[in-house]
Amino acid sequence: MSLFTRASIRLICILVYQRAQVTWLLTWQIYLKIYTDYALRPEFISLHRYLKGGHIMDLDWLWDITIREIRLDLKQIFSHGKPFLICLTDILSGEPDYRQPTSGNLEHLLIVSSALPLLYRHFPLVDGRPMADGGLADAIPVAEAIRRCARNIMVVRSRPANYQKTASRLHQLLGWKLKQYPALIKLLAGRTERYNQSLALIRCPPEGVNIIEVCPPESFRATRMGKDIKTLQQGYQQGRDQALEAIRRWHETVGEYSE
């Protein structure tokens, strides 16, 4: 897994705080352990387990050990009172579901937002409805940010700037496995078009909307299933460098504490 892997959390970013930079960097040094230790263990990624009926990626195990050893500081996360959203995909409707988490459900929603079909065998429930990774329905939720009246937006992508999604037959390959979820199959069929529409919006936003796009460099080699420790460490450093540059650009174009 990589620090640029979307993976995971679909946040609509409105503010960047200079005073948080030191804390932010130290925190990522701690959570680097997830990518260079936990994510490399066979308890997390195992094709053999999948062939026996389990998950390829056991998100439950990953989250359990993370909570046990380096749990998120929930008090700190919610102390600023600034709202943020996690995007999920409603499997039954095929629509994105944007959730504002609380300290009571954040950890569960993070698992749900990382659940990719096949890699994670079942769909976790949220309010009784099966959900999955929000990237299936809205990989780059910039349009939703604009709809919610955001005018200064930072988009953090998992692909180089020149990447555009090309047509895929993934939905056809998964059809036999997901036939009980027709809305999901239809959603996957239109994923390429939606992704590229989001890119077009980033490059040509509406008047009055400022978008800063943060992308990994062409030399970025870390992948979701990658296990090479040197590649992961290099990817971490690249992500850190890009983050510092993004903060500088934000302050130059938006202002230190501008909404």
LOTORKE-686954 format. One line per 2 residues: their letters; for each residue x, y, z of C-alpha. Coordinates in Angstrom, 1 decimal. Each point is the difference from the previous one (the first is absolute). Layout:
REM LOTORKE-686954
A	X:Y:Z | ...;
//
This chain:
REM LOTORKE-686954
MS	0.0:0.0:0.0 | 1.1:3.6:-0.6;
LF	-0.4:3.3:1.7 | -1.4:1.3:-3.3;
TR	-2.4:-3.0:-0.3 | -3.5:1.5:0.1;
AS	-1.1:-2.7:2.0 | -1.3:0.7:2.4;
IR	-1.2:3.3:1.2 | -2.1:2.3:-2.2;
LI	0.4:3.4:1.7 | -1.1:3.3:-1.5;
CI	2.8:2.3:1.1 | -0.9:3.6:0.7;
LV	2.8:1.2:2.4 | 3.7:-0.5:0.5;
YQ	1.5:1.3:3.3 | 3.6:1.1:0.2;
RA	0.1:-0.5:3.7 | -0.8:-3.7:-0.5;
QV	2.9:-0.8:-2.3 | 2.4:-1.3:2.7;
TW	-2.7:-2.1:1.6 | -1.1:-1.3:-3.4;
LL	3.5:-1.1:-1.0 | 0.6:-1.8:3.3;
TW	-3.3:-1.7:-0.3 | 0.8:-1.3:-3.5;
QI	3.3:-1.3:1.3 | -2.1:-2.1:2.5;
YL	-2.6:-1.1:-2.5 | 2.7:-0.9:-2.5;
KI	0.1:-3.2:2.0 | -3.3:-1.0:-1.5;
YT	1.5:0.0:-3.5 | 3.5:-1.4:0.7;
DY	-1.0:-2.5:2.6 | -3.6:-1.0:0.5;
AL	-0.9:0.1:-3.8 | 3.0:-2.2:-0.8;
RP	-1.0:-2.8:2.3 | -1.8:-3.2:-1.3;
EF	-2.8:0.7:2.5 | -1.0:2.9:-2.2;
IS	0.6:-1.0:-3.6 | -0.3:-3.7:-0.9;
LH	-1.1:-1.6:-3.3 | 0.2:-3.4:1.7;
RY	-2.6:1.2:2.6 | -2.2:1.2:-2.8;
LK	0.1:-3.3:-1.8 | -1.2:-1.6:3.2;
GG	-3.0:2.4:0.2 | 1.5:3.0:1.9;
HI	1.0:3.5:-0.9 | 2.9:0.9:-2.2;
MD	0.3:3.1:2.1 | -1.2:-0.6:3.6;
LD	-1.0:3.6:1.0 | -1.4:-1.3:3.3;
WL	3.4:-1.3:1.1 | 1.8:3.1:-1.2;
WD	-2.3:2.3:1.9 | 0.0:-2.1:3.1;
IT	3.8:0.1:0.3 | 0.1:3.7:-0.9;
IR	-2.6:0.8:2.8 | 1.9:-2.2:2.4;
EI	3.5:1.4:-0.6 | -0.3:3.5:-1.5;
RL	-3.7:1.0:0.2 | -1.2:3.2:-1.6;
DL	-0.1:3.0:2.4 | -3.8:0.5:-0.3;
KQ	-0.1:2.8:2.6 | 2.6:2.0:-2.0;
IF	-1.7:-0.7:-3.4 | -3.3:1.4:1.2;
SH	1.4:2.7:2.3 | 0.1:2.6:-2.8;
GK	-3.7:-0.3:-0.8 | 0.6:0.1:-3.7;
PF	-2.3:-2.3:-2.0 | 1.4:-2.6:-2.4;
LI	-1.6:-2.6:-2.1 | 0.7:-3.7:-0.9;
CL	-1.4:-1.2:-3.3 | -1.5:-3.5:-0.1;
TD	-1.7:-1.9:-2.8 | -3.5:-1.2:0.6;
IL	0.0:-3.5:-1.6 | -3.8:-0.2:-0.4;
SG	-0.5:3.4:-1.6 | 3.4:0.4:-1.7;
EP	0.2:3.6:1.3 | 2.6:1.7:2.1;
DY	-0.8:0.5:3.6 | 1.8:2.9:1.7;
RQ	0.2:-0.5:3.8 | 1.1:2.5:2.6;
PT	1.6:-2.3:2.6 | -0.1:0.3:3.8;
SG	2.5:-1.3:2.5 | -2.3:-2.9:0.5;
NL	-0.1:-1.2:-3.6 | 3.1:1.3:-1.7;
EH	2.0:-3.2:0.4 | -2.8:-2.1:-1.5;
LL	-0.5:2.4:-2.9 | 3.7:-0.1:-0.8;
IV	-0.2:-3.8:-0.4 | -3.1:0.3:-2.1;
SS	1.6:2.7:-2.2 | 2.9:-2.4:-0.7;
AL	-2.1:-3.1:-0.9 | 0.6:-0.8:-3.7;
PL	-2.0:-2.8:-1.6 | 1.8:-3.3:-0.2;
LY	3.0:1.2:2.0 | -2.3:0.2:3.0;
RH	-2.6:-2.7:-0.3 | -3.1:1.6:1.6;
FP	-1.6:3.4:0.1 | 0.0:1.6:3.4;
LV	-3.3:1.4:1.2 | -0.7:3.6:0.8;
DG	-3.5:0.7:1.4 | -0.9:-3.4:-1.3;
RP	1.1:0.6:-3.6 | 3.0:-1.8:-1.7;
MA	2.7:2.5:-0.8 | 3.5:0.0:-1.7;
DG	2.9:2.2:-0.9 | -1.3:3.4:-1.0;
GL	2.4:0.1:-2.9 | -2.3:-2.3:-1.9;
AD	-2.7:2.7:-0.1 | 2.1:3.2:0.2;
AI	3.7:-0.5:-0.3 | 0.7:3.7:0.1;
PV	-2.8:1.8:1.8 | 0.9:3.5:-1.2;
AE	-3.5:0.6:-1.5 | -1.6:-0.9:3.4;
AI	2.4:2.5:1.7 | -1.1:2.7:-2.4;
RR	-3.7:-0.9:0.5 | 0.5:0.5:3.7;
CA	1.3:3.5:-0.7 | 3.7:-0.6:0.4;
RN	2.0:2.6:-1.8 | 3.5:-0.9:0.9;
IM	0.6:-3.7:-0.5 | 3.1:-2.2:0.2;
VV	-0.3:-3.2:-2.0 | 2.5:-2.8:1.0;
RS	0.3:-2.6:-2.8 | 1.6:-3.4:-0.1;
RP	1.1:0.3:-3.6 | 2.5:2.2:-1.9;
AN	-1.5:3.2:-1.4 | -0.1:-1.2:-3.6;
YQ	-2.0:-3.2:0.9 | -3.4:-0.5:-1.4;
KT	-2.1:-3.1:0.5 | -0.4:-2.2:-3.0;
AS	-2.9:-2.3:-0.8 | 0.0:-3.3:1.9;
RL	-2.0:-3.2:0.0 | 0.2:-0.4:3.7;
HQ	-3.8:0.2:0.4 | -0.3:-2.9:-2.5;
LL	2.6:-2.1:1.8 | -1.7:0.7:3.4;
GW	-3.5:-0.5:-1.4 | -0.2:-3.7:1.0;
KL	1.1:0.8:3.6 | -2.2:3.1:0.4;
KQ	-3.1:-1.1:-1.9 | -2.2:0.5:3.1;
YP	1.0:3.7:-0.1 | -1.0:1.4:-3.4;
AL	0.3:3.6:1.1 | 3.7:-0.6:0.9;
IK	0.7:-1.7:-3.4 | -1.6:3.0:-1.8;
LL	2.1:2.4:2.2 | 3.2:-1.8:-0.9;
AG	-0.8:0.2:-3.7 | -0.1:3.8:0.2;
RT	3.0:0.5:2.3 | 2.4:1.1:-2.7;
ER	-2.2:2.7:-1.3 | -0.7:1.4:3.5;
YN	3.7:0.0:0.9 | 1.0:1.9:-3.1;
QS	-2.9:2.5:0.5 | 1.4:0.7:3.4;
LA	3.4:0.7:-1.5 | -1.5:2.4:-2.5;
LI	-1.7:1.8:2.8 | 3.3:0.4:1.9;
RC	1.7:1.4:-3.0 | -2.8:2.4:-0.8;
PP	-2.0:0.8:3.2 | -2.9:2.4:0.2;
EG	0.7:3.7:0.4 | 0.9:0.8:3.6;
VN	1.2:-3.5:0.8 | 3.7:-0.5:0.7;
II	1.4:-3.6:-0.2 | 3.4:-1.1:0.9;
EV	0.8:-3.5:-1.4 | 2.6:-2.1:1.8;
CP	1.3:-3.0:-2.0 | 2.9:-2.5:0.5;
PE	2.9:0.4:-2.4 | 0.5:-2.2:-3.1;
SF	2.7:-1.8:2.0 | -2.5:-1.2:2.6;
RA	0.0:-3.8:0.1 | -2.0:-1.1:3.0;
TR	-3.2:-1.9:-0.6 | -2.9:-1.2:2.0;
MG	1.3:-3.6:0.2 | 3.7:0.9:0.0;
KD	2.2:-1.4:2.7 | 3.5:1.2:-0.9;
IK	1.1:1.9:3.0 | 2.4:2.3:-1.9;
TL	-2.7:1.0:-2.4 | -2.4:0.7:2.8;
QQ	2.5:2.1:1.9 | 0.9:1.9:-3.2;
GY	-3.7:0.6:-0.6 | -0.4:1.3:3.5;
QQ	2.7:2.5:-0.5 | -1.5:1.1:-3.3;
GR	-3.3:0.4:1.7 | 1.5:2.0:2.8;
DQ	1.8:2.3:-2.5 | -3.2:0.5:-2.0;
AL	-2.0:0.8:3.1 | 2.4:2.7:1.2;
EA	0.0:1.5:-3.5 | -3.9:-0.1:0.0;
IR	-0.1:1.8:3.3 | 2.3:2.7:-1.4;
RW	-2.2:0.4:-3.1 | -3.1:0.1:2.1;
HE	1.4:2.9:2.2 | 1.1:1.9:-3.1;
TV	-3.3:-0.3:-1.9 | -2.6:-0.2:2.7;
GE	1.6:1.4:3.2 | 1.0:-1.5:3.2;
YS	-3.4:-0.4:1.7 | -2.4:0.9:-2.8;
E	-3.3:-2.0:-0.2;
//
